[in-house]
Structure formats: structure tokens, C-alpha cells
Amino acid sequence: MRRTYKTAQRETALAVAADTRGARAVAVRSGLLKTALVLTGVGVLTASAWVSVPFYPVPLTMQTLAVLLIGGVLGPRLGVTAVTSYIVLGLAGAPVFHNGLGGAALVAGPTGGYLMGFVPAVFVMGLASRRGWSSAAGRLGALRRLALLTGGAVLAEVAIYALGVPWLALTTVKHAGAAVALGLVPFLLGDLVKTAVAVTAVYGADNLLTRLGSLPF
């Protein structure tokens, strides 16, 4: 009996150790995947900033589309992490902002509010994406998912302009009407197209989103 009891103890200890090693391996893989996804998000946002048309006082870039895609694919937590990391890199002087610029002085200028608006925007889009995929069964589920993605994209755009336009008025044009005319109206048509592209892309990414949705983000 004593030998059997010791054997059982040893087998239990080995099983616990194996489970612990397995859990650690899963945690390491998950951590590496999250890091890779965040870095990818930062890279996509940086590349989108370099595609720039010199409008005054706010340049036209592809960053809005990038923010919507990052939120839709990575979800709210990793999306916010990616966008925040991007902004921190830019503040530190890395050439990640439009036209390869960087530094805190740029954030204090006319585009600073739009950059800060990326954070709530990516969270809203990520939340809409995750909620949409939680009820995606059947035709009604697909329609609900599409509606949630569209609503999330529109609200994300609103979040960007809600911070960007007042900041533009405060720092540069000194007038609310001029800020709307220069920092909102010229971009509406382009943002409508970007919203449609982002919703379509995120909606079509079934396999990737299903796999990411199963991870503890």
C-alpha cells in the first residue's frame, strides 16, 4: 500500500508538472502572437501615414482606414495597444507620422487631436467587431454582424473628428466654422469610401477573426 501510495503521488506530481509546462507553453505562444499582432498593427498604421496628400492644414492619409482595419481585426484591447504604441513611438521622435515626421511638436499641432482620436476609434471598432462575431450564426446573425460593423465604423469616424476638429480650432484656425470647413468637410467622401472598404474587409475575414476571437484578448 505504501509503495502504491508513493507511486500515485509521483504520478500526480508528474501530471501537475506536465500541465504547468503546457500552460506556460500556451502562455508564451499567446504572448508572442499578441506581440506580433501589435507590431503588425503599428507597421500598418505607419505605412498608412506615409501615404499622404498635402492638404492644408490637415493632410489626407490612409490612417483612418488603417485604424478601422486594426480595430476590426485585432479587437478592442490589442487594437488600443497597437495605436497607443504607434503614438508613443511618434512622440519619442520615430518617423511614423505623416510624411515620415515624428516628435511631440507635431502632436501639439493641427493633427494632434486626430491622432488622439485614433485611440477611442480603434476601441469602438474593435468592440463592434467582437460583438458582431459573438452572434454570427445564420442569416440574421450575418446581417446583425454587418450592421454592428457599419455602426462601429461610423462611430469610430465620429470619435476621430470629435477630438480632431476642436483641437484644430484651438491650435490652428481659431474658429469652429473654419475648423469644420478645413478639417471635416474635405474628408467626408473619402472617409465614406474608407468605411465601406474597412467594413467589407473585416466582414470577409471570417477565418482570421474566428481564430483571433478564441484568444484571450
N, CA and C of each residue as an Amber inpcrd file, in Angstrom:
protein
   651
   0.8410000  -1.2040000   0.0000000   0.0000000   0.0000000   0.0000000
   0.8700000   1.2440000   0.0000000   1.9630000   1.2160000   0.7940000
   2.8230000   2.3990000   0.8770000   3.4460000   2.6840000  -0.4870000
   3.9040000   1.6100000  -1.1840000   4.5370000   1.8030000  -2.4760000
   3.5220000   2.3270000  -3.4870000   2.2920000   1.7860000  -3.4250000
   1.2460000   2.2330000  -4.3410000   0.9110000   3.6950000  -4.1100000
   0.8450000   4.0900000  -2.8200000   0.5460000   5.4760000  -2.4820000
   1.6380000   6.4130000  -2.9960000   2.9110000   6.0380000  -2.8210000
   4.0180000   6.8540000  -3.3040000   4.0150000   6.9450000  -4.8270000
   3.6720000   5.8210000  -5.4600000   3.6050000   5.8310000  -6.9130000
   2.5300000   6.7940000  -7.4050000   1.3810000   6.7560000  -6.7180000
   0.2850000   7.6530000  -7.0880000   0.6810000   9.1020000  -6.8790000
   1.3970000   9.3750000  -5.7900000   1.8680000  10.7410000  -5.5400000
   2.8070000  11.2030000  -6.6490000   3.7240000  10.3170000  -7.0280000
   4.6980000  10.6520000  -8.0580000   3.9940000  10.8910000  -9.4000000
   3.0240000  10.0500000  -9.7230000   2.2940000  10.2320000 -10.9790000
   1.5010000  11.5330000 -10.9760000   0.9110000  11.8780000  -9.8220000
   0.1730000  13.1330000  -9.7050000   1.0900000  14.3310000  -9.8800000
   2.2770000  14.2440000  -9.2420000   3.2530000  15.3390000  -9.3590000
   3.7050000  15.5110000 -10.8010000   3.9430000  14.3940000 -11.5040000
   4.3600000  14.4580000 -12.9040000   3.2620000  15.0610000 -13.7810000
   2.0080000  14.6770000 -13.4760000   0.8890000  15.2060000 -14.2490000
   0.7400000  16.7120000 -14.0440000   0.8790000  17.1440000 -12.7860000
   0.7910000  18.5800000 -12.4880000   1.9100000  19.3420000 -13.1800000
   3.1180000  18.7920000 -13.1470000   4.2620000  19.4350000 -13.8000000
   4.0400000  19.5310000 -15.3080000   3.4830000  18.4670000 -15.8980000
   3.2130000  18.4820000 -17.3410000   2.1680000  19.5290000 -17.6840000
   1.1170000  19.6020000 -16.8460000   0.0800000  20.6110000 -17.0720000
   0.6460000  22.0180000 -16.9540000   1.5390000  22.2160000 -15.9830000
   2.1530000  23.5370000 -15.7880000   3.0070000  23.9220000 -16.9780000
   3.8120000  22.9530000 -17.4700000   4.6440000  23.2260000 -18.6410000
   3.7890000  23.5300000 -19.8600000   2.6920000  22.7820000 -19.9880000
   1.7900000  23.0230000 -21.1200000   1.1550000  24.3990000 -21.0530000
   0.7270000  24.7760000 -19.8430000   0.1120000  26.0930000 -19.6720000
   1.1140000  27.2060000 -19.9660000   2.3690000  27.0050000 -19.5230000
   3.4020000  28.0110000 -19.7980000   3.6760000  28.1240000 -21.2850000
   3.7140000  26.9870000 -21.9660000   3.9630000  27.0000000 -23.4060000
   2.8470000  27.7300000 -24.1440000   1.6030000  27.4780000 -23.7260000
   0.4630000  28.1610000 -24.3390000   0.5440000  29.6620000 -24.0770000
   0.9040000  30.0320000 -22.8480000   1.0120000  31.4530000 -22.4980000
   2.1040000  32.1400000 -23.3140000   3.2350000  31.4540000 -23.4950000
   4.3300000  32.0330000 -24.2900000   3.9000000  32.2170000 -25.7350000
   3.2620000  31.1930000 -26.3090000   2.8100000  31.2990000 -27.7060000
   1.7890000  32.4170000 -27.8580000   0.8640000  32.5050000 -26.8970000
  -0.1420000  33.5610000 -26.9510000   0.4950000  34.9400000 -26.8460000
   1.4890000  35.0570000 -25.9490000   2.1800000  36.3340000 -25.7900000
   2.9370000  36.7360000 -27.0440000   3.6020000  35.7700000 -27.6760000
   4.3330000  36.0540000 -28.9090000   3.3850000  36.4570000 -30.0350000
   2.2410000  35.7770000 -30.1050000   1.2570000  36.1090000 -31.1380000
   0.7060000  37.5110000 -30.9310000   0.3930000  37.8410000 -29.6900000
  -0.1230000  39.1770000 -29.4090000   0.8970000  40.2500000 -29.7670000
   2.1520000  40.0000000 -29.4130000   3.2130000  40.9570000 -29.7350000
   3.3410000  41.1370000 -31.2380000   3.3000000  40.0320000 -31.9700000
   3.4060000  40.0970000 -33.4300000   2.2340000  40.8720000 -34.0270000
   1.0410000  40.6530000 -33.4870000  -0.1410000  41.3550000 -33.9930000
  -0.0530000  42.8470000 -33.7160000   0.3990000  43.2060000 -32.5190000
   0.5390000  44.6310000 -32.1750000   1.5720000  45.2920000 -33.0800000
   2.7150000  44.6320000 -33.2830000   3.7510000  45.1860000 -34.1550000
   3.2410000  45.3220000 -35.5910000   2.4620000  44.3590000 -36.0310000
   1.8710000  44.4500000 -37.3620000   0.9370000  45.6450000 -37.4560000
   0.1330000  45.8410000 -36.4040000  -0.7630000  46.9940000 -36.3760000
  -0.0030000  48.3110000 -36.4360000   1.0850000  48.4000000 -35.6900000
   1.9200000  49.6070000 -35.7140000   2.4990000  49.8220000 -37.1130000
   2.9500000  48.7380000 -37.7330000   3.5070000  48.8470000 -39.0750000
   2.4830000  49.2960000 -40.1000000   1.2780000  48.7450000 -40.0090000
   0.2130000  49.1330000 -40.9370000  -0.1520000  50.6060000 -40.7550000
  -0.2530000  51.0460000 -39.5150000  -0.6010000  52.4400000 -39.2490000
   0.5020000  53.3850000 -39.7230000   1.7520000  52.9710000 -39.5410000
   2.8770000  53.7870000 -40.0180000   2.8680000  53.8900000 -41.5390000
   2.6910000  52.7600000 -42.2080000   2.6600000  52.7660000 -43.6720000
   1.5090000  53.6290000 -44.1960000   0.3670000  53.5580000 -43.5200000
  -0.7870000  54.3490000 -43.9560000  -0.5440000  55.8440000 -43.7770000
   0.2830000  56.2170000 -42.7990000   0.5960000  57.6350000 -42.5750000
   1.5260000  58.1660000 -43.6540000   2.3630000  57.3090000 -44.1950000
   3.3150000  57.7420000 -45.2230000   2.6440000  57.9570000 -46.5660000
   1.4380000  57.3780000 -46.7440000   0.6510000  57.6480000 -47.9580000
  -0.1220000  58.9320000 -47.6950000   0.4560000  60.0610000 -48.0810000
  -0.0670000  61.3490000 -47.6400000  -0.2150000  62.3210000 -48.8080000
  -1.3530000  63.0070000 -48.8430000  -1.5930000  64.0930000 -49.7960000
  -1.6020000  65.3930000 -49.0030000  -0.7770000  66.3720000 -49.3690000
  -0.5930000  67.5610000 -48.5250000  -1.7470000  68.5660000 -48.5780000
  -2.8890000  68.1990000 -47.9690000  -3.9460000  69.1790000 -47.7540000
  -3.5240000  70.1090000 -46.6170000  -4.0990000  71.3200000 -46.6080000
  -3.8160000  72.2430000 -45.5090000  -5.1000000  72.4760000 -44.7200000
  -5.0150000  72.4840000 -43.3760000  -3.8400000  72.2610000 -42.5200000
  -3.6900000  70.7980000 -42.0890000  -4.6260000  69.9560000 -42.5210000
  -4.5870000  68.5320000 -42.1450000  -4.3610000  67.7040000 -43.4050000
  -3.2750000  66.9410000 -43.4880000  -3.0160000  66.1570000 -44.7030000
  -3.9870000  64.9890000 -44.8350000  -4.1950000  64.5800000 -46.0550000
  -5.0180000  63.4040000 -46.3380000  -4.1270000  62.1680000 -46.3000000
  -4.4460000  61.2220000 -45.4280000  -3.6980000  59.9720000 -45.3190000
  -4.6620000  58.7970000 -45.3430000  -4.1020000  57.5960000 -45.2630000
  -4.9090000  56.3790000 -45.1990000  -5.0510000  55.8750000 -43.7680000
  -4.7510000  56.7240000 -42.7930000  -4.7380000  56.2740000 -41.4010000
  -6.1140000  55.9010000 -40.8710000  -7.1460000  56.6140000 -41.3190000
  -8.4900000  56.2630000 -40.8580000  -8.8360000  54.8330000 -41.2500000
  -8.5280000  54.4750000 -42.4940000  -8.7660000  53.1010000 -42.9450000
  -7.9570000  52.1180000 -42.1080000  -6.6990000  52.4580000 -41.8370000
  -5.8530000  51.5660000 -41.0370000  -6.4160000  51.3680000 -39.6400000
  -6.8900000  52.4340000 -39.0090000  -7.4550000  52.3410000 -37.6610000
  -8.6750000  51.4290000 -37.6570000  -9.5420000  51.5820000 -38.6530000
 -10.7310000  50.7330000 -38.7270000 -10.3590000  49.2650000 -38.9270000
  -9.3770000  49.0060000 -39.7740000  -8.9540000  47.6200000 -40.0100000
  -8.2950000  47.0190000 -38.7750000  -7.4520000  47.7980000 -38.1050000
  -6.7730000  47.3050000 -36.9030000  -7.7890000  46.9730000 -35.8180000
  -8.7440000  47.8690000 -35.5960000  -9.7690000  47.6010000 -34.5940000
 -10.6290000  46.4080000 -34.9610000 -11.0070000  46.3290000 -36.2380000
 -11.8780000  45.2390000 -36.6690000 -11.2280000  43.8810000 -36.5870000
  -9.9330000  43.8030000 -36.8310000  -9.2320000  42.5110000 -36.8340000
  -8.6680000  42.1670000 -35.4550000  -8.0340000  43.1380000 -34.8020000
  -7.3690000  42.8420000 -33.5300000  -8.3030000  42.9200000 -32.3240000
  -9.4340000  43.5790000 -32.4600000 -10.3160000  43.7280000 -31.3160000
  -9.9480000  44.9480000 -30.4770000 -10.7330000  45.2430000 -29.4340000
 -10.5260000  46.4780000 -28.6830000  -9.2130000  46.5500000 -27.9140000
  -8.8230000  45.4780000 -27.2500000  -7.6350000  45.5490000 -26.3930000
  -6.3420000  45.6430000 -27.2010000  -6.1380000  44.6950000 -28.1050000
  -4.9200000  44.7340000 -28.9070000  -4.9280000  45.9220000 -29.8600000
  -6.1070000  46.3090000 -30.3260000  -6.2010000  47.4760000 -31.1870000
  -5.7320000  48.7330000 -30.4810000  -6.2090000  48.9390000 -29.2510000
  -5.7760000  50.1020000 -28.4700000  -4.2830000  50.0250000 -28.1830000
  -3.7890000  48.8240000 -27.8800000  -2.3550000  48.6580000 -27.6240000
  -1.5260000  49.0470000 -28.8410000  -1.9680000  48.6220000 -30.0290000
  -1.2370000  48.9320000 -31.2530000  -1.2350000  50.4330000 -31.5310000
  -2.4010000  51.0690000 -31.4270000  -2.4940000  52.5010000 -31.7230000
  -1.7280000  53.3160000 -30.6860000  -1.8590000  52.9370000 -29.4230000
  -1.1260000  53.6520000 -28.3730000   0.3770000  53.5180000 -28.5600000
   0.8290000  52.3260000 -28.9190000   2.2630000  52.1090000 -29.1720000
   2.7330000  52.9740000 -30.3300000   1.9150000  53.0750000 -31.3530000
   2.2500000  53.9110000 -32.5050000   2.4120000  55.3780000 -32.0880000
   1.4700000  55.8820000 -31.3020000   1.5300000  57.2780000 -30.8680000
   2.7460000  57.5190000 -29.9800000   3.0180000  56.5810000 -29.0810000
   4.1840000  56.7210000 -28.2020000   5.4670000  56.7440000 -29.0190000
   5.5690000  55.8940000 -30.0320000   6.7490000  55.9030000 -30.9060000
   6.9020000  57.2550000 -31.5910000   5.7920000  57.7880000 -32.0630000
   5.8430000  59.0880000 -32.7130000   6.2490000  60.1990000 -31.7730000
   5.7100000  60.1660000 -30.5690000   6.0750000  61.1720000 -29.5650000
   7.5620000  61.0940000 -29.2250000   8.1030000  59.8840000 -29.2650000
   9.5220000  59.6990000 -28.9610000  10.4320000  60.1380000 -30.1060000
   9.8460000  60.5100000 -31.2420000  10.6430000  61.0040000 -32.3600000
  10.7840000  60.0560000 -33.5210000  10.2070000  58.8490000 -33.4220000
  10.2860000  57.9070000 -34.5470000   9.4970000  58.4660000 -35.7280000
   9.9810000  58.2890000 -36.9530000   9.3240000  58.8800000 -38.1330000
   8.0950000  58.0920000 -38.5810000   7.0780000  58.0300000 -37.7240000
   5.9130000  57.2020000 -38.0110000   4.6750000  58.0190000 -38.3720000
   4.7290000  59.3370000 -38.1980000   3.5820000  60.1740000 -38.5290000
   3.5990000  60.5270000 -40.0140000   2.6520000  61.3150000 -40.4660000
   2.5250000  61.6050000 -41.8920000   3.8050000  62.2190000 -42.4530000
   4.1260000  61.8100000 -43.6710000   5.3390000  62.2560000 -44.3710000
   6.6210000  61.8760000 -43.6350000   6.5800000  60.8440000 -42.8070000
   7.7590000  60.3980000 -42.0900000   8.1940000  61.3240000 -40.9780000
   7.2620000  62.0810000 -40.4240000   7.5780000  63.0020000 -39.3340000
   7.4220000  62.3140000 -37.9880000   7.9480000  62.9330000 -36.9550000
   7.8120000  62.4250000 -35.5950000   8.1070000  63.5230000 -34.6010000
   7.8110000  63.2640000 -33.3330000   8.0950000  64.2360000 -32.2900000
   6.8390000  64.8230000 -31.6730000   6.9740000  65.2800000 -30.4300000
   5.8270000  65.8110000 -29.6840000   5.2900000  67.0930000 -30.2990000
   6.1330000  67.8530000 -30.9860000   5.6890000  69.1200000 -31.5670000
   4.5870000  68.8880000 -32.5960000   4.6560000  67.7790000 -33.3300000
   3.6350000  67.5070000 -34.3350000   2.2890000  67.2040000 -33.6810000
   2.3270000  66.4930000 -32.5620000   1.0860000  66.1760000 -31.8520000
   0.4420000  67.4380000 -31.2930000   1.2650000  68.4190000 -30.9450000
   0.7330000  69.6820000 -30.4360000   0.1920000  70.5650000 -31.5440000
   0.3830000  70.1690000 -32.8020000  -0.0810000  70.9530000 -33.9320000
  -1.4860000  70.5820000 -34.3560000  -1.8500000  70.9280000 -35.5900000
  -3.2370000  70.7500000 -36.0480000  -3.7050000  69.3040000 -36.1300000
  -2.7930000  68.3450000 -36.2800000  -3.2060000  66.9380000 -36.4080000
  -3.2470000  66.1930000 -35.0710000  -2.8690000  66.8530000 -33.9890000
  -2.7890000  66.1630000 -32.7020000  -4.1000000  65.5740000 -32.2430000
  -5.1870000  66.3030000 -32.4250000  -6.4900000  65.8050000 -31.9930000
  -6.9310000  64.5740000 -32.7570000  -6.6320000  64.5520000 -34.0530000
  -6.9800000  63.3790000 -34.8580000  -6.1990000  62.1540000 -34.3900000
  -4.9250000  62.3530000 -34.0900000  -4.1110000  61.2320000 -33.6000000
  -4.6560000  60.6920000 -32.2830000  -5.0190000  61.5820000 -31.3740000
  -5.5860000  61.1370000 -30.1030000  -6.9380000  60.4460000 -30.3100000
  -7.6640000  60.8890000 -31.3360000  -8.9550000  60.2740000 -31.6300000
  -8.8450000  58.8550000 -32.1370000  -7.6450000  58.4720000 -32.6090000
  -7.4630000  57.0910000 -33.0560000  -7.6830000  56.0870000 -31.9220000
  -7.3990000  56.4890000 -30.6930000  -7.4930000  55.5480000 -29.5660000
  -8.9450000  55.1550000 -29.2950000  -9.8640000  56.1050000 -29.0380000
 -11.2560000  55.6710000 -28.8700000 -11.8330000  55.0600000 -30.1390000
 -11.3730000  55.5160000 -31.3090000 -11.9070000  54.9860000 -32.5660000
 -11.5870000  53.5060000 -32.7180000 -10.3400000  53.1170000 -32.4480000
  -9.9710000  51.7120000 -32.6170000 -10.6660000  50.8490000 -31.5650000
 -10.9110000  51.4070000 -30.3900000 -11.6280000  50.6560000 -29.3520000
 -13.0750000  50.4030000 -29.7730000 -13.7330000  51.4430000 -30.2820000
 -15.1330000  51.3040000 -30.6990000 -15.2560000  50.2970000 -31.8440000
 -14.3720000  50.3910000 -32.8330000 -14.4270000  49.4630000 -33.9580000
 -14.1220000  48.0360000 -33.5010000 -13.1620000  47.8950000 -32.6100000
 -12.8380000  46.5700000 -32.0890000 -13.9750000  45.9540000 -31.3050000
 -14.6350000  46.7750000 -30.5100000 -15.7640000  46.2840000 -29.7200000
 -16.9140000  45.8560000 -30.6260000 -17.1910000  46.6500000 -31.6520000
 -18.2550000  46.2940000 -32.5950000 -17.9420000  44.9890000 -33.3130000
 -16.6740000  44.8140000 -33.6890000 -16.2750000  43.5920000 -34.3730000
 -16.4450000  42.3720000 -33.4780000 -15.9800000  42.4640000 -32.2370000
 -16.0760000  41.3260000 -31.3230000 -17.5410000  40.9770000 -31.0270000
 -18.3660000  41.9850000 -30.8080000 -19.7800000  41.7140000 -30.5200000
 -20.4910000  41.1390000 -31.7360000 -20.0830000  41.5900000 -32.8980000
 -20.6870000  41.0490000 -34.1050000 -20.3900000  39.5760000 -34.2970000
 -19.1490000  39.1700000 -33.9890000 -18.7810000  37.7790000 -34.1750000
 -19.3050000  36.8800000 -33.0710000 -19.7760000  37.4550000 -31.9730000
 -20.3460000  36.6340000 -30.9020000 -21.7610000  36.1750000 -31.2200000
 -22.3780000  36.7650000 -32.2470000 -23.7420000  36.3710000 -32.6240000
 -23.8320000  36.2780000 -34.1420000 -22.9490000  35.4750000 -34.7140000
 -22.8230000  35.4470000 -36.1700000 -23.5270000  34.2760000 -36.8320000
 -24.3540000  33.5230000 -36.0980000 -24.9650000  32.3280000 -36.6680000
 -26.1640000  32.6990000 -37.5380000 -26.2700000  32.0520000 -38.6970000
 -27.4380000  32.2180000 -39.5340000 -27.4640000  33.5380000 -40.2880000
 -28.5210000  33.6930000 -41.0990000 -28.6360000  34.8880000 -41.9260000
 -28.8350000  36.1360000 -41.0770000 -29.6950000  36.0470000 -40.0570000
 -29.9200000  37.2040000 -39.1960000 -28.6410000  37.5890000 -38.4600000
 -27.8770000  36.5710000 -38.0720000 -26.6080000  36.8490000 -37.4150000
 -25.6490000  37.5800000 -38.3360000 -25.6300000  37.1820000 -39.6150000
 -24.7550000  37.8450000 -40.5850000 -25.1790000  39.2880000 -40.7940000
 -26.4760000  39.5160000 -40.8820000 -26.9650000  40.8870000 -41.0510000
 -26.6650000  41.7330000 -39.8130000 -26.8220000  41.1280000 -38.6480000
 -26.5180000  41.8590000 -37.4220000 -25.0340000  42.1880000 -37.3430000
 -24.1910000  41.2480000 -37.7640000 -22.7520000  41.4850000 -37.7640000
 -22.3920000  42.6460000 -38.6870000 -23.0140000  42.6510000 -39.8690000
 -22.7520000  43.7300000 -40.8200000 -23.2150000  45.0630000 -40.2660000
 -24.3800000  45.0660000 -39.6130000 -24.8970000  46.3070000 -39.0340000
 -23.9920000  46.8040000 -37.9040000 -23.5120000  45.8860000 -37.0710000
 -22.6290000  46.2820000 -35.9770000 -21.3080000  46.8330000 -36.4950000
 -20.7590000  46.1900000 -37.5230000 -19.5040000  46.6710000 -38.0960000
 -19.6790000  48.0580000 -38.7060000 -20.7760000  48.2440000 -39.4230000
 -21.0310000  49.5480000 -40.0430000 -21.2280000  50.6240000 -38.9820000
 -22.0280000  50.3090000 -37.9620000 -22.2320000  51.2690000 -36.8800000
 -20.9510000  51.5700000 -36.1340000 -20.1370000  50.5310000 -35.8960000
 -18.8680000  50.7430000 -35.2120000 -17.9230000  51.6040000 -36.0200000
 -17.8860000  51.3910000 -37.3420000 -17.0120000  52.1890000 -38.2020000
 -17.4470000  53.6530000 -38.2070000 -18.7510000  53.8900000 -38.2840000
 -19.2530000  55.2730000 -38.2850000 -18.9390000  55.9580000 -36.9560000
 -19.1810000  55.2580000 -35.8440000 -18.8800000  55.8390000 -34.5320000
 -17.3870000  56.0760000 -34.3540000 -16.5670000  55.1970000 -34.9260000
 -15.1200000  55.3930000 -34.8570000 -14.7190000  56.6660000 -35.5980000
 -15.3080000  56.8890000 -36.7600000 -15.0430000  58.1230000 -37.5080000
 -15.4610000  59.3420000 -36.6970000 -16.6260000  59.2400000 -36.0720000
 -17.1210000  60.3530000 -35.2470000 -16.1460000  60.6510000 -34.1070000
 -15.6130000  59.5980000 -33.4920000 -14.6580000  59.7840000 -32.3850000
 -13.4130000  60.5300000 -32.8420000 -12.9260000  60.1960000 -34.0400000
 -11.7300000  60.8740000 -34.5590000 -11.9950000  62.3570000 -34.7650000
 -13.1080000  62.6750000 -35.4010000 -13.4100000  64.0820000 -35.6700000
 -13.8380000  64.8370000 -34.4190000 -14.4360000  64.1170000 -33.4710000
 -14.8630000  64.7730000 -32.2280000 -13.6840000  65.3330000 -31.4520000
 -12.5290000  64.6940000 -31.5940000 -11.3090000  65.2040000 -30.9650000
 -10.4850000  66.0530000 -31.9390000 -10.4870000  65.6750000 -33.2050000
  -9.6420000  66.3430000 -34.1780000 -10.0820000  67.7520000 -34.5310000
 -11.3690000  67.9420000 -34.7890000 -11.8480000  69.2510000 -35.2270000
 -11.7360000  70.3120000 -34.1200000 -12.1730000  70.0510000 -32.8860000
 -11.9690000  71.0600000 -31.8350000 -10.4980000  71.3930000 -31.5940000
  -9.6310000  70.3670000 -31.6600000  -8.1970000  70.6240000 -31.4690000
  -7.6460000  71.4940000 -32.5980000  -8.1140000  71.2630000 -33.8140000
  -7.7090000  72.0860000 -34.9490000  -8.1530000  73.5350000 -34.7450000
  -9.3850000  73.7150000 -34.2600000  -9.8790000  75.0680000 -33.9980000
  -9.0740000  75.7460000 -32.9010000  -8.6920000  74.9870000 -31.9000000
  -7.9710000  75.5590000 -30.7630000  -6.5390000  75.9270000 -31.1150000
  -5.8740000  75.0950000 -31.8850000  -4.4350000  75.2830000 -32.1000000
  -4.0840000  76.0360000 -33.3760000  -4.9690000  76.0180000 -34.3660000
  -4.5510000  76.4990000 -35.6860000  -5.4700000  77.5620000 -36.2740000
  -6.7210000  77.2160000 -36.5440000  -7.5830000  78.1430000 -37.2930000
  -8.3440000  79.1130000 -36.4040000  -8.4210000  78.8010000 -35.1100000
  -9.0170000  79.7010000 -34.1120000 -10.4950000  80.0070000 -34.3600000
 -11.1800000  79.1450000 -35.0890000 -12.5950000  79.3810000 -35.3640000
 -13.2590000  78.0360000 -35.6600000 -14.3990000  77.7760000 -35.0100000
 -15.0530000  76.4780000 -35.1410000 -15.5230000  76.2290000 -36.5680000
 -16.0990000  77.2410000 -37.2030000 -16.5830000  77.0670000 -38.5690000
 -15.4610000  76.7620000 -39.5380000 -14.3460000  77.4480000 -39.3760000
 -13.1950000  77.1960000 -40.2440000 -12.6280000  75.8040000 -39.9970000
 -12.6460000  75.3600000 -38.7520000 -12.1460000  74.0190000 -38.4380000
 -13.0010000  72.9530000 -39.1060000 -14.3090000  73.1360000 -39.1070000
 -15.2040000  72.1930000 -39.7750000 -14.9690000  72.2150000 -41.2830000
 -14.8270000  73.4230000 -41.8420000 -14.6420000  73.5720000 -43.2850000
 -13.3240000  72.9820000 -43.7580000 -12.2780000  73.1060000 -42.9350000
 -10.9500000  72.6500000 -43.3440000 -10.5950000  71.2600000 -42.8310000
 -11.1560000  70.8920000 -41.6750000 -10.7550000  69.6450000 -41.0300000
 -11.7840000  68.5500000 -41.0350000 -12.9520000  68.7880000 -41.6530000
 -14.0020000  67.7730000 -41.6860000 -14.5710000  67.5910000 -43.0880000
 -15.1220000  68.6560000 -43.6300000 -15.8450000  68.5680000 -44.9070000
 -15.0180000  67.9660000 -46.0430000 -13.7420000  68.3620000 -46.2320000
 -12.9860000  67.8070000 -47.3680000 -12.7310000  66.3060000 -47.2880000
 -12.9110000  65.7310000 -46.0990000 -12.5460000  64.3260000 -45.9030000
 -13.7490000  63.3860000 -45.8700000 -14.9610000  63.9330000 -45.8990000
 -16.1420000  63.1040000 -45.6900000 -16.3180000  62.0500000 -46.7840000
 -16.1660000  62.4450000 -48.0280000 -16.3560000  61.4860000 -49.1180000
 -15.3170000  60.3770000 -49.0540000 -14.0690000  60.7570000 -48.8430000
 -13.0140000  59.7500000 -48.7350000 -13.2210000  58.8200000 -47.5650000
 -13.6870000  59.3640000 -46.4400000 -13.9160000  58.5220000 -45.2700000
 -15.1000000  57.5880000 -45.4790000 -16.0600000  58.0110000 -46.2750000
 -17.1740000  57.1230000 -46.6100000 -16.6670000  55.9080000 -47.3790000
 -15.7740000  56.1510000 -48.3240000 -15.1810000  55.0450000 -49.0960000
 -14.3340000  54.1590000 -48.1800000 -13.5270000  54.7790000 -47.3080000
 -12.6840000  54.0140000 -46.3890000 -13.5360000  53.1530000 -45.4610000
 -14.6500000  53.7030000 -45.0000000 -15.5460000  52.9460000 -44.1240000
 -16.0910000  51.7210000 -44.8360000 -16.5250000  51.9080000 -46.0840000
 -17.0550000  50.7840000 -46.8580000 -15.9950000  49.7140000 -47.0770000
 -14.7740000  50.1440000 -47.3980000 -13.6810000  49.1880000 -47.6130000
 -13.3640000  48.4270000 -46.3300000 -13.2920000  49.1460000 -45.2080000
 -12.9520000  48.5130000 -43.9330000 -14.0200000  47.5150000 -43.5120000
 -15.2820000  47.9040000 -43.6010000 -16.3700000  47.0020000 -43.2050000
 -16.3650000  45.7540000 -44.0770000 -16.1790000  45.9330000 -45.3800000
 -16.1470000  44.7890000 -46.2910000 -14.9850000  43.8520000 -45.9720000
 -13.8110000  44.4390000 -45.7190000 -12.6260000  43.6230000 -45.4350000
 -12.7700000  42.8630000 -44.1280000 -13.2410000  43.5440000 -43.0870000
 -13.3900000  42.8900000 -41.7860000 -14.4870000  41.8410000 -41.8350000
 -15.5770000  42.1580000 -42.5130000 -16.6890000  41.2140000 -42.6370000
 -16.2510000  39.9440000 -43.3630000 -15.3540000  40.0920000 -44.3390000
 -14.9240000  38.9370000 -45.1130000 -13.8250000  38.1230000 -44.4740000
 -13.2610000  38.6120000 -43.3760000 -12.1330000  37.9100000 -42.7560000
 -12.6170000  36.8750000 -41.7440000 -13.4770000  35.9540000 -42.1810000
 -14.0960000  35.0190000 -41.2370000 -13.0940000  34.1700000 -40.4730000
 -12.2220000  33.4690000 -41.2000000 -11.3230000  32.5150000 -40.5440000
 -10.3810000  33.2000000 -39.5670000  -9.7910000  34.3110000 -39.9850000
  -8.8470000  35.0000000 -39.1210000  -9.5400000  35.5140000 -37.8690000
 -10.6980000  36.1280000 -38.0450000 -11.4030000  36.6850000 -36.8920000
 -11.9070000  35.5970000 -35.9630000 -12.3230000  34.4760000 -36.5260000
 -12.7710000  33.3620000 -35.6870000 -11.6320000  32.8620000 -34.8170000
 -10.4460000  32.7390000 -35.3920000  -9.2910000  32.2610000 -34.6150000
  -8.8750000  33.2840000 -33.5710000  -8.8040000  34.5560000 -33.9600000
  -8.4210000  35.5810000 -33.0060000  -9.4640000  35.7350000 -31.9140000
 -10.7270000  35.5620000 -32.2690000 -11.7890000  35.6980000 -31.2740000
 -11.7410000  34.6460000 -30.1930000 -11.0740000  33.5230000 -30.4640000
 -10.9520000  32.4630000 -29.4560000  -9.7960000  32.7060000 -28.5050000
  -8.9670000  33.7390000 -28.7710000  -7.8420000  34.0240000 -27.9130000
  -8.2440000  35.0060000 -26.8200000  -7.5770000  34.9730000 -25.6770000
  -7.9550000  35.8250000 -24.5420000  -7.4630000  37.2590000 -24.7130000
  -7.9670000  38.0100000 -25.7040000  -7.5750000  39.3780000 -25.9470000
  -8.3870000  40.3040000 -25.0610000
